[in-house]
Amino acid sequence: MVPALLLLTGCSKVSGLGYEEGLSSVNDISLSLWQWAWITAGVVGVFTFILIVWPAIFHRAKVGQPEFPKQTQYNIPVEILYTVIPFIIVAVLFYFTAIKESKIVE
């Protein structure tokens, strides 16, 4: 019964991901931006979860090896990548927001 309750609580014929149905075309323009922002957040969340869980599972201590693995520091390409990727994500979201806003203002 509990699995059925958990599955059925998400059932709805409205696919706006929490976005209310509007009375004008402004909501139709904004809806796709809202949905793609949620999809982007989901992809980033899954990717981040994988990056957190992967080392915990596949790089754990081996039986019979009491020492720590070799520690590295200053991996500049990875550090730059971890800084640049969030800026790219924000820039893309800003770009599509600006496009939708210009359509709404017209």
Backbone hydrogen bonds in HBPLUS format (Angstrom, degrees):
<---DONOR---> <-ACCEPTOR-->    atom                        ^
c    i                          cat <-CA-CA->   ^        H-A-AA   ^      H-
h    n   atom  resd res      DA  || num        DHA   H-A  angle D-A-AA Bond
n    s   type  num  typ     dist DA aas  dist angle  dist       angle   num
A0005-LEU N   A0001-MET O   2.99 MM   4  6.28 154.7  2.05 150.7 157.9     1
A0006-LEU N   A0002-VAL O   2.95 MM   4  6.22 159.7  1.99 155.8 161.0     2
A0007-LEU N   A0003-PRO O   2.94 MM   4  6.14 157.3  1.99 148.8 154.8     3
A0008-LEU N   A0004-ALA O   2.88 MM   4  5.93 159.1  1.92 149.8 155.7     4
A0009-THR N   A0005-LEU O   3.11 MM   4  6.06 134.3  2.33 141.6 150.1     5
A0011-CYS N   A0008-LEU O   3.25 MM   3  5.25 164.5  2.27 104.0 108.5     6
A0019-TYR N   A0016-GLY O   3.09 MM   3  4.85 152.3  2.17  98.6 107.1     7
A0029-ILE N   A0025-SER O   3.10 MM   4  6.41 151.8  2.18 149.8 156.1     8
A0030-SER N   A0026-VAL O   2.98 MM   4  6.23 158.6  2.03 149.0 155.3     9
A0031-LEU N   A0027-ASN O   2.85 MM   4  5.81 139.4  2.02 143.7 153.1    10
A0034-TRP N   A0030-SER O   2.98 MM   4  6.24 159.9  2.02 155.2 161.1    11
A0035-GLN N   A0031-LEU O   2.89 MM   4  6.16 162.4  1.93 155.7 160.0    12
A0036-TRP N   A0032-SER O   2.94 MM   4  6.06 165.3  1.96 149.1 153.1    13
A0037-ALA N   A0033-LEU O   2.93 MM   4  6.05 146.1  2.05 144.0 153.4    14
A0038-TRP N   A0034-TRP O   3.14 MM   4  6.43 152.0  2.22 144.5 151.2    15
A0039-ILE N   A0035-GLN O   2.96 MM   4  6.29 155.0  2.03 147.9 155.3    16
A0040-THR N   A0036-TRP O   2.88 MM   4  6.00 160.5  1.92 144.4 149.7    17
A0041-ALA N   A0037-ALA O   2.93 MM   4  6.13 158.2  1.98 143.7 150.0    18
A0042-GLY N   A0038-TRP O   2.90 MM   4  6.13 151.4  1.99 145.3 153.2    19
A0043-VAL N   A0039-ILE O   2.94 MM   4  6.24 158.6  1.99 152.3 157.4    20
A0044-VAL N   A0040-THR O   2.94 MM   4  6.15 169.5  1.95 156.8 159.6    21
A0045-GLY N   A0041-ALA O   2.89 MM   4  5.96 154.5  1.95 142.3 150.1    22
A0046-VAL N   A0042-GLY O   2.91 MM   4  6.12 160.5  1.95 150.4 154.8    23
A0047-PHE N   A0043-VAL O   2.96 MM   4  6.11 166.0  1.98 151.6 155.9    24
A0048-THR N   A0044-VAL O   2.90 MM   4  6.03 159.4  1.95 147.6 153.5    25
A0049-PHE N   A0045-GLY O   2.91 MM   4  6.07 156.0  1.97 144.9 151.9    26
A0050-ILE N   A0046-VAL O   2.94 MM   4  6.21 157.4  1.99 150.7 156.3    27
A0051-LEU N   A0047-PHE O   2.96 MM   4  6.25 157.1  2.02 147.3 153.7    28
A0052-ILE N   A0048-THR O   3.00 MM   4  6.26 137.7  2.19 143.2 154.4    29
A0052-ILE N   A0049-PHE O   3.19 MM   3  5.13 128.3  2.47  92.8 106.2    30
A0053-VAL N   A0049-PHE O   2.89 MM   4  6.09 164.2  1.92 155.2 159.2    31
A0054-TRP N   A0050-ILE O   2.87 MM   4  5.67 163.9  1.90 152.0 156.1    32
A0057-ILE N   A0053-VAL O   3.05 MM   4  6.27 143.2  2.19 157.1 167.3    33
A0057-ILE N   A0054-TRP O   3.24 MM   3  5.42 131.3  2.49 101.0 112.8    34
A0058-PHE N   A0054-TRP O   2.90 MM   4  5.90 167.0  1.92 167.3 168.3    35
A0059-HIS N   A0055-PRO O   3.05 MM   4  4.89 144.3  2.18 124.4 129.6    36
A0065-GLN N   A0062-LYS O   3.25 MM   3  5.59 156.4  2.31 131.1 128.4    37
A0079-GLU N   A0075-ASN O   3.01 MM   4  6.23 160.6  2.04 155.9 162.1    38
A0080-ILE N   A0076-ILE O   2.88 MM   4  6.04 159.2  1.92 159.7 164.5    39
A0081-LEU N   A0077-PRO O   2.97 MM   4  6.12 156.7  2.03 142.3 149.2    40
A0082-TYR N   A0078-VAL O   2.88 MM   4  6.12 158.0  1.93 151.2 156.4    41
A0083-THR N   A0079-GLU O   3.20 MM   4  6.35 127.9  2.49 132.7 145.1    42
A0083-THR N   A0080-ILE O   3.09 MM   3  5.11 136.5  2.28  96.5 109.1    43
A0084-VAL N   A0080-ILE O   2.83 MM   4  6.03 156.3  1.88 155.6 162.4    44
A0085-ILE N   A0081-LEU O   3.04 MM   4  5.93 172.8  2.05 153.5 155.5    45
A0088-ILE N   A0084-VAL O   2.98 MM   4  6.29 152.0  2.05 155.6 164.5    46
A0089-ILE N   A0085-ILE O   2.98 MM   4  6.26 160.6  2.02 156.1 161.0    47
A0090-VAL N   A0086-PRO O   2.98 MM   4  6.18 165.6  2.00 150.7 154.1    48
A0091-ALA N   A0087-PHE O   2.91 MM   4  6.03 155.6  1.97 144.1 151.4    49
A0092-VAL N   A0088-ILE O   2.93 MM   4  6.14 159.0  1.98 152.3 157.0    50
A0093-LEU N   A0089-ILE O   3.02 MM   4  6.26 166.3  2.04 151.4 155.2    51
A0094-PHE N   A0090-VAL O   2.86 MM   4  6.01 155.1  1.92 147.0 154.5    52
A0095-TYR N   A0091-ALA O   2.87 MM   4  6.05 153.8  1.94 144.7 152.0    53
A0096-PHE N   A0092-VAL O   3.08 MM   4  6.38 168.0  2.10 157.2 157.8    54
A0097-THR N   A0093-LEU O   2.98 MM   4  6.09 149.2  2.07 142.5 151.8    55
A0098-ALA N   A0094-PHE O   2.87 MM   4  6.07 156.6  1.92 151.3 157.0    56
A0099-ILE N   A0095-TYR O   3.03 MM   4  6.35 153.0  2.11 148.0 155.4    57
A0100-LYS N   A0096-PHE O   3.06 MM   4  6.23 167.1  2.07 146.4 149.5    58
A0101-GLU N   A0097-THR O   2.86 MM   4  6.00 155.2  1.92 147.6 155.4    59
A0102-SER N   A0098-ALA O   2.97 MM   4  6.12 153.6  2.04 144.0 150.2    60
A0103-LYS N   A0099-ILE O   3.13 MM   4  6.45 147.7  2.24 144.9 153.5    61
A0104-ILE N   A0100-LYS O   2.99 MM   4  6.26 149.4  2.08 145.7 154.2    62
A0105-VAL N   A0101-GLU O   2.93 MM   4  6.12 158.2  1.97 152.2 157.4    63
A0106-GLU N   A0102-SER O   3.25 MM   4  6.27 144.5  2.38 136.1 143.7    64
